[in-house]
Amino acid sequence: MFADRARIYVRSGKGGDGFVSFRREKYVPAGGPDGGDGGRGGDVIFEVDEGLNTLIDFRNVRKYKAEDGEPGSKRNCRGKDGRDITLKVPQGTVIREAESGKVIVDMSGDNRRVVLLKGGRGGNGNQHYATSTMQAPKYAQPGQPAKELELLLELKVIADVGLVGFPNVGKSTLLSRVSNARPKIANYHFTTLNPNLGVVDLEGTRGFVIADIPGLIEGASEGVGLGHEFLRHIERTKVIIHIVDAAGTEGRDPVADIYAINRELEAYNPDIAARPQVIAANKIDAIYDSERNPIDRIRGEFEPKGIAVYPISAVSGQGVKELLYHVNKMLEELGEKTTVFEQEYFPEQEALLDSDGPCTVTYDRDEDEYVVEGPRIEKMLGYTNLDSEKGFAFFQNFLKDTGILQQLEELGIQDGDTVRMYGLKFDYYK
C-alpha cells in the first residue's frame, strides 16, 4: 500500500527537576547546598532514510515520545539525560503543524536531519542559588516541561519532471519506455493509483528524475476523485510534460483535454500552472486521417503560446528521444535547485506565545526586592542561556515586549534595585 499522508503526535522529554539538598557530614555541621541538576529531556528528531518511499509506518503507530530527564539528587549528582527519539521519513516529506497546516520543516535539499522538538532543559539544583546573603537556598528549579505537537506528514514526490494528463493517455507506457520504472499497465481508467518514479538516462547528459502522476479528472482541484492526493506530487517538479491522446482514440478532443487539465492545475496552485510545459502528443501511430492531422491543430493552438508540441508514440518509441532531449535542455536552463518549502511555524516561539497566564510584578518590602512571576517567565528562563551575551539581550527584549519593564518602572524601580525571578536575582539598570 502506498501511503503519502499521516497524522501523528510527538512529544519531547521533560527536563528533570533540580534537587534541594545540603551537605551533612561528620564535623561539617552546616554544610552548604549540594542539590544536583536535573537531566535534559530527549529530543524529537526527524531523519531522511533513502530506503523509504512511503509513510506507511506512521499509519500503524501514531504516538511518539522521547524519554524524560531524571531529577537531580544529593551530593551534586546530575540526573541522567532522557533518550532522544529519531523518526525516519522518506526524502520529500513535508512536516506541518496539524491544526494550522503551516510548514515546520521540509525534509528535502539540505534538510537531512532536523531536531523538531528539543527536550526540556533540566532544572538547576539549589547549589546554584547560594549567595552571600542566602547561604541555604531551599529552592531548586523545576525541569523545563515537555513540548508536544500534532503533526501532519505529507510526502511530496521529488522529481524534476511530472507527467500529467487524463487517464489512459499513455503516461505509464511512456515512463516504462524511457526509464527504469516498471509501472503496472492495463487498458482501463485510473490504472495508476500511486506516483511512479523513474530515472531517465540520456547519452551525453546528466539525466533526470521523472514522475508519472496518476490520471487527473475535471474537478481534481476540488478534491473530486483522488485529486488532492495526486496533485501534491507535482508541487516540486520543475517541468511538466502534458501527455494527450492526439488520436482521440476514446472520442475525446485533445485540445479541450489540455485546457481542462491546465484549469485544474491553475485552480489547485497557480504557481504550478505557471511552470514550463511541453506537450507530448501521444498515440500518433493511431492517427489514420492524413488530411485532418490533429497534430497540426494542437501545434496551431499551443505553440504560439510558447508551449512546444512533440508528436510521439509511447508504444513504438517514435519521437520520444527528441522529447526527452528537449526536456533535458529546459531543466539545464532552469538549474538544479530542488523546491524546498519555507518554514512557516516555529515550535519554540509558539510554546512561549501559548504559555498560560499573565506575568505578575510585585514589590517585596521585607526583602526590598521586585518579584516577577508567571509561567511565561519560567518558560523563558528555561529556554534562555543567560550566561551568553546574546541570550541575555534576548531575555531583556522579552521583558520589554511583554510590558514587564514598564510595570517595574510604574512600581518605582530605580537603578541598582534587585529583581527576583524564580530564585534568580538581577540588578536593574535602565
ROLO-377111 format. One line per field, with one value per residue (C-alpha): residue in three letters; x, y, z. Coordinates in nm, 2 decimals. Last residue first. Layout:
# ROLO-377111
r = (ALA	...)
px = (X	...)
py = (Y	...)
pz = (Z	...)
END
This chain:
# ROLO-377111
r = (LYS	TYR	TYR	ASP	PHE	LYS	LEU	GLY	TYR	MET	ARG	VAL	THR	ASP	GLY	ASP	GLN	ILE	GLY	LEU	GLU	GLU	LEU	GLN	GLN	LEU	ILE	GLY	THR	ASP	LYS	LEU	PHE	ASN	GLN	PHE	PHE	ALA	PHE	GLY	LYS	GLU	SER	ASP	LEU	ASN	THR	TYR	GLY	LEU	MET	LYS	GLU	ILE	ARG	PRO	GLY	GLU	VAL	VAL	TYR	GLU	ASP	GLU	ASP	ARG	ASP	TYR	THR	VAL	THR	CYS	PRO	GLY	ASP	SER	ASP	LEU	LEU	ALA	GLU	GLN	GLU	PRO	PHE	TYR	GLU	GLN	GLU	PHE	VAL	THR	THR	LYS	GLU	GLY	LEU	GLU	GLU	LEU	MET	LYS	ASN	VAL	HIS	TYR	LEU	LEU	GLU	LYS	VAL	GLY	GLN	GLY	SER	VAL	ALA	SER	ILE	PRO	TYR	VAL	ALA	ILE	GLY	LYS	PRO	GLU	PHE	GLU	GLY	ARG	ILE	ARG	ASP	ILE	PRO	ASN	ARG	GLU	SER	ASP	TYR	ILE	ALA	ASP	ILE	LYS	ASN	ALA	ALA	ILE	VAL	GLN	PRO	ARG	ALA	ALA	ILE	ASP	PRO	ASN	TYR	ALA	GLU	LEU	GLU	ARG	ASN	ILE	ALA	TYR	ILE	ASP	ALA	VAL	PRO	ASP	ARG	GLY	GLU	THR	GLY	ALA	ALA	ASP	VAL	ILE	HIS	ILE	ILE	VAL	LYS	THR	ARG	GLU	ILE	HIS	ARG	LEU	PHE	GLU	HIS	GLY	LEU	GLY	VAL	GLY	GLU	SER	ALA	GLY	GLU	ILE	LEU	GLY	PRO	ILE	ASP	ALA	ILE	VAL	PHE	GLY	ARG	THR	GLY	GLU	LEU	ASP	VAL	VAL	GLY	LEU	ASN	PRO	ASN	LEU	THR	THR	PHE	HIS	TYR	ASN	ALA	ILE	LYS	PRO	ARG	ALA	ASN	SER	VAL	ARG	SER	LEU	LEU	THR	SER	LYS	GLY	VAL	ASN	PRO	PHE	GLY	VAL	LEU	GLY	VAL	ASP	ALA	ILE	VAL	LYS	LEU	GLU	LEU	LEU	LEU	GLU	LEU	GLU	LYS	ALA	PRO	GLN	GLY	PRO	GLN	ALA	TYR	LYS	PRO	ALA	GLN	MET	THR	SER	THR	ALA	TYR	HIS	GLN	ASN	GLY	ASN	GLY	GLY	ARG	GLY	GLY	LYS	LEU	LEU	VAL	VAL	ARG	ARG	ASN	ASP	GLY	SER	MET	ASP	VAL	ILE	VAL	LYS	GLY	SER	GLU	ALA	GLU	ARG	ILE	VAL	THR	GLY	GLN	PRO	VAL	LYS	LEU	THR	ILE	ASP	ARG	GLY	ASP	LYS	GLY	ARG	CYS	ASN	ARG	LYS	SER	GLY	PRO	GLU	GLY	ASP	GLU	ALA	LYS	TYR	LYS	ARG	VAL	ASN	ARG	PHE	ASP	ILE	LEU	THR	ASN	LEU	GLY	GLU	ASP	VAL	GLU	PHE	ILE	VAL	ASP	GLY	GLY	ARG	GLY	GLY	ASP	GLY	GLY	ASP	PRO	GLY	GLY	ALA	PRO	VAL	TYR	LYS	GLU	ARG	ARG	PHE	SER	VAL	PHE	GLY	ASP	GLY	GLY	LYS	GLY	SER	ARG	VAL	TYR	ILE	ARG	ALA	ARG	ASP	ALA	PHE	MET)
px = (1.77	1.97	1.81	2.03	1.92	1.83	1.74	1.54	1.23	1.26	1.39	1.46	1.71	1.74	2.06	1.89	1.54	1.21	0.90	0.61	0.54	0.90	0.86	0.53	0.71	0.99	0.73	0.55	0.57	0.80	1.04	1.08	1.13	1.39	1.58	1.57	1.71	1.99	2.07	2.09	2.30	2.55	2.57	2.53	2.15	2.11	1.74	1.48	1.43	1.42	1.17	0.95	0.95	0.88	0.59	0.45	0.44	0.65	0.84	0.94	1.09	1.31	1.34	1.34	1.06	0.90	0.85	0.73	0.51	0.51	0.28	0.31	-0.01	-0.15	-0.09	0.21	0.09	0.32	0.62	0.55	0.48	0.83	0.99	0.76	0.83	0.56	0.60	0.92	0.98	0.90	1.20	1.20	1.52	1.79	1.94	1.91	1.62	1.82	1.95	1.60	1.47	1.76	1.66	1.30	1.41	1.64	1.34	1.10	1.35	1.41	1.04	0.96	0.88	0.91	0.68	0.43	0.49	0.42	0.52	0.43	0.62	0.45	0.64	0.45	0.53	0.17	0.20	0.30	-0.03	-0.33	-0.15	0.05	-0.26	-0.43	-0.13	-0.10	-0.47	-0.39	-0.70	-0.58	-0.37	-0.66	-0.51	-0.38	-0.32	0.06	0.04	-0.06	0.08	0.10	0.36	0.31	0.59	0.53	0.73	0.58	0.29	0.03	0.24	0.24	-0.13	-0.19	-0.51	-0.72	-0.44	-0.36	-0.73	-0.76	-0.44	-0.61	-0.92	-0.72	-0.52	-0.83	-1.01	-0.71	-0.71	-1.09	-1.20	-1.36	-1.17	-0.90	-0.86	-0.56	-0.37	-0.42	-0.25	0.05	0.15	0.51	0.56	0.89	1.03	0.85	0.82	0.44	0.38	0.31	0.05	-0.18	-0.23	-0.39	-0.56	-0.74	-0.83	-1.18	-1.30	-1.08	-1.17	-0.85	-0.95	-1.28	-1.20	-1.00	-0.64	-0.45	-0.19	0.14	0.41	0.72	1.05	1.40	1.67	1.96	2.32	2.36	2.57	2.36	2.03	1.94	1.59	1.54	1.18	0.93	0.58	0.30	0.04	-0.31	-0.21	-0.46	-0.72	-0.91	-0.86	-0.62	-0.36	-0.01	0.16	0.46	0.81	1.04	1.39	1.32	1.21	0.99	0.83	0.75	0.60	0.36	0.27	0.18	-0.02	-0.34	-0.54	-0.64	-0.62	-0.29	0.02	0.38	0.60	0.96	1.24	1.11	1.08	0.75	0.56	0.51	0.29	0.32	0.06	0.18	0.01	0.27	0.42	0.68	0.79	0.82	1.15	1.28	1.19	1.45	1.56	1.46	1.56	1.86	2.10	2.36	2.13	2.31	2.65	2.46	2.36	2.13	2.33	2.36	1.98	1.98	1.92	1.63	1.70	1.63	1.32	1.38	1.40	1.13	1.19	1.56	1.63	1.84	1.86	1.74	2.00	1.75	1.43	1.28	1.05	1.02	0.75	0.51	0.18	-0.14	-0.28	-0.42	-0.17	0.16	0.32	0.61	0.68	0.83	1.04	1.30	1.13	1.09	1.29	1.18	1.45	1.36	1.61	1.70	1.65	1.95	2.05	2.02	2.32	2.47	2.57	2.59	2.22	2.00	1.90	1.58	1.58	1.53	1.21	1.23	1.11	0.75	0.60	0.22	0.07	0.19	0.03	-0.03	0.32	0.48	0.30	0.47	0.61	0.94	1.19	1.54	1.69	1.60	1.57	1.58	1.34	1.44	1.23	1.47	1.51	1.48	1.79	1.89	1.81	2.08	2.22	2.14	2.46	2.38	2.64	2.74	2.65	2.76	3.06	3.25	3.07	2.89	2.56	2.58	2.25	1.99	1.72	1.72	1.67	1.38	1.44	1.36	1.05	1.11	0.98	0.63	0.50	0.15	0.09	-0.12	-0.02	-0.01	0.16	0.08	0.13	0.00)
py = (5.13	4.93	4.66	4.42	4.06	3.78	3.42	3.21	3.21	3.57	3.83	4.19	4.39	4.77	4.92	5.18	5.25	5.07	5.29	5.04	5.20	5.13	4.76	4.75	4.91	4.66	4.38	4.51	4.18	4.34	4.49	4.17	3.97	4.22	4.17	3.79	3.82	4.05	3.79	3.51	3.72	3.80	3.44	3.34	3.39	3.08	3.11	2.83	2.76	3.12	3.18	2.90	3.05	3.40	3.27	3.07	3.37	3.55	3.88	4.00	4.34	4.32	4.50	4.17	4.26	4.51	4.25	4.46	4.29	4.21	3.93	3.76	3.67	3.31	3.03	2.99	2.98	3.26	3.09	2.75	2.92	3.06	2.72	2.54	2.78	2.75	2.89	2.72	2.75	2.47	2.33	2.32	2.15	2.36	2.21	2.50	2.62	2.63	2.28	2.16	2.30	2.13	1.80	1.84	1.90	1.59	1.39	1.50	1.42	1.07	1.00	1.09	0.73	0.49	0.23	0.22	0.57	0.71	1.07	1.41	1.68	2.02	2.31	2.56	2.93	3.04	3.05	2.67	2.60	2.62	2.58	2.30	2.11	2.16	2.05	1.74	1.66	1.57	1.63	1.53	1.24	1.07	0.75	0.86	0.55	0.55	0.92	0.78	1.06	1.44	1.51	1.88	2.07	2.28	2.54	2.62	2.87	2.60	2.50	2.86	2.89	2.61	2.39	2.61	2.67	2.29	2.21	2.47	2.32	1.98	2.11	2.32	2.01	1.80	2.05	2.04	1.66	1.63	1.29	1.01	0.74	0.70	1.08	1.04	1.31	1.13	1.40	1.40	1.72	1.70	1.94	2.09	2.20	1.94	2.02	2.07	1.78	1.53	1.74	1.69	1.32	1.32	1.64	1.49	1.15	1.15	1.51	1.70	2.05	2.06	1.72	1.87	1.75	1.43	1.37	1.05	0.94	1.14	0.95	1.10	1.17	1.20	1.35	1.27	1.40	1.44	1.30	0.99	1.03	0.83	0.89	0.78	0.67	0.75	0.61	0.80	0.57	0.49	0.43	0.23	0.50	0.41	0.09	-0.06	-0.20	-0.10	-0.18	0.06	-0.06	0.23	0.21	0.50	0.60	0.31	0.24	0.61	0.64	0.34	0.48	0.81	0.66	0.87	0.62	0.87	1.24	1.42	1.49	1.36	1.54	1.63	1.70	1.46	1.47	1.33	1.52	1.30	1.47	1.44	1.62	1.68	1.72	1.87	1.83	2.01	1.86	2.10	2.26	2.09	2.26	2.50	2.43	2.65	2.59	2.82	2.79	3.06	3.34	3.67	3.57	3.38	3.02	2.98	2.74	2.47	2.45	2.23	2.37	2.23	2.01	2.16	2.03	1.82	2.00	1.95	1.92	1.84	1.80	1.56	1.55	1.91	2.00	1.95	1.79	1.71	2.02	2.16	2.33	2.41	2.56	2.34	2.54	2.24	1.98	2.16	2.05	1.82	1.79	1.46	1.48	1.23	0.94	0.95	0.81	0.92	0.95	0.95	1.11	0.93	1.13	1.27	1.12	1.34	1.53	1.43	1.74	1.53	1.49	1.41	1.55	1.45	1.21	1.35	1.24	1.00	1.09	1.02	0.90	0.84	0.74	0.38	0.19	0.48	0.62	0.30	0.36	0.69	0.58	0.57	0.46	0.33	0.69	0.75	1.12	1.20	1.36	1.42	1.45	1.55	1.37	1.56	1.71	1.57	1.75	1.94	1.83	1.96	2.02	2.32	2.41	2.21	2.34	2.07	1.96	1.75	1.44	1.51	1.65	1.85	2.01	1.91	2.06	1.88	2.02	1.87	1.65	1.81	1.67	1.46	1.57	1.48	1.38	1.30	1.17	1.24	1.05	1.12	0.96	0.60	0.35	0.00)
pz = (3.26	3.52	3.74	3.93	3.88	4.11	4.02	4.26	4.05	3.93	4.17	4.07	4.28	4.27	4.12	3.90	4.04	4.05	4.11	4.07	3.73	3.63	3.71	3.51	3.21	3.23	3.23	2.92	2.73	2.46	2.72	2.92	2.60	2.48	2.80	2.76	2.40	2.53	2.80	2.54	2.30	2.58	2.69	3.06	3.04	2.82	2.75	2.72	3.09	3.19	2.92	3.05	3.40	3.26	3.05	3.35	3.58	3.83	3.87	4.22	4.30	4.60	4.93	5.11	5.36	5.12	4.84	4.54	4.28	3.90	3.79	3.45	3.27	3.25	3.01	2.78	2.42	2.30	2.45	2.30	1.97	1.96	2.01	1.77	1.47	1.20	0.85	0.73	0.36	0.12	-0.07	-0.45	-0.55	-0.72	-1.03	-1.29	-1.50	-1.83	-1.77	-1.70	-2.03	-2.21	-2.05	-2.16	-2.52	-2.51	-2.38	-2.65	-2.93	-2.78	-2.77	-3.13	-3.23	-2.93	-3.07	-2.77	-2.64	-2.99	-3.01	-3.16	-2.97	-2.91	-2.77	-2.55	-2.62	-2.65	-3.04	-3.00	-2.82	-3.07	-3.40	-3.26	-3.14	-3.47	-3.67	-3.45	-3.52	-3.88	-4.09	-4.43	-4.31	-4.13	-3.99	-3.65	-3.43	-3.46	-3.34	-3.00	-2.79	-2.84	-2.57	-2.48	-2.31	-2.00	-1.81	-1.47	-1.45	-1.37	-1.07	-0.93	-0.98	-0.73	-0.73	-0.95	-1.20	-1.21	-1.27	-1.54	-1.71	-1.71	-1.89	-2.14	-2.24	-2.27	-2.49	-2.73	-2.73	-2.80	-2.66	-2.86	-2.68	-2.95	-2.97	-3.19	-3.00	-2.67	-2.45	-2.23	-2.06	-1.96	-1.67	-1.59	-1.25	-1.04	-0.67	-0.64	-0.88	-0.60	-0.43	-0.73	-0.67	-0.32	-0.39	-0.69	-0.56	-0.71	-0.68	-0.44	-0.56	-0.77	-0.92	-1.06	-1.41	-1.40	-1.33	-1.42	-1.16	-1.17	-1.35	-1.20	-1.39	-1.24	-1.47	-1.70	-1.65	-2.03	-2.31	-2.36	-2.18	-1.86	-1.73	-1.37	-1.28	-1.02	-1.01	-0.83	-0.69	-0.83	-1.18	-1.38	-1.32	-1.64	-1.82	-2.07	-1.84	-1.73	-1.40	-1.36	-1.43	-1.37	-1.52	-1.75	-2.10	-2.21	-1.87	-1.82	-2.17	-2.11	-1.76	-1.91	-2.21	-2.24	-2.02	-1.75	-1.84	-1.84	-1.63	-1.63	-1.38	-1.44	-1.19	-0.93	-0.55	-0.46	-0.19	0.11	0.36	0.74	0.96	1.31	1.64	1.87	2.22	2.43	2.76	3.06	3.16	3.48	3.81	3.95	4.31	4.61	4.97	4.95	5.25	5.20	5.12	5.19	5.04	4.77	4.72	4.42	4.21	4.48	4.49	4.19	3.84	3.63	3.34	3.00	2.82	2.51	2.18	1.93	1.56	1.57	1.19	0.99	0.61	0.55	0.28	-0.01	0.12	0.46	0.45	0.80	1.02	0.74	0.85	0.83	1.12	1.32	1.21	1.24	0.91	0.82	0.45	0.34	0.03	0.13	0.30	0.69	0.98	1.33	1.59	1.96	2.20	2.53	2.85	3.03	3.36	3.67	3.80	4.13	4.34	4.65	4.66	4.36	4.03	3.85	3.55	3.20	3.03	2.73	2.38	2.29	1.96	1.91	1.58	1.51	1.22	0.98	1.06	0.92	0.58	0.52	0.18	-0.02	0.24	0.17	0.15	0.51	0.59	0.97	1.20	1.57	1.88	2.16	2.50	2.83	2.99	3.33	3.65	3.84	4.17	4.52	4.72	4.94	5.20	5.50	5.85	6.09	5.90	6.16	6.03	5.71	5.61	5.29	5.19	4.94	4.71	4.37	4.02	3.83	3.52	3.19	3.01	2.70	2.36	2.25	1.91	1.79	1.43	1.12	0.81	0.44	0.14	0.19	-0.09	0.00)
END
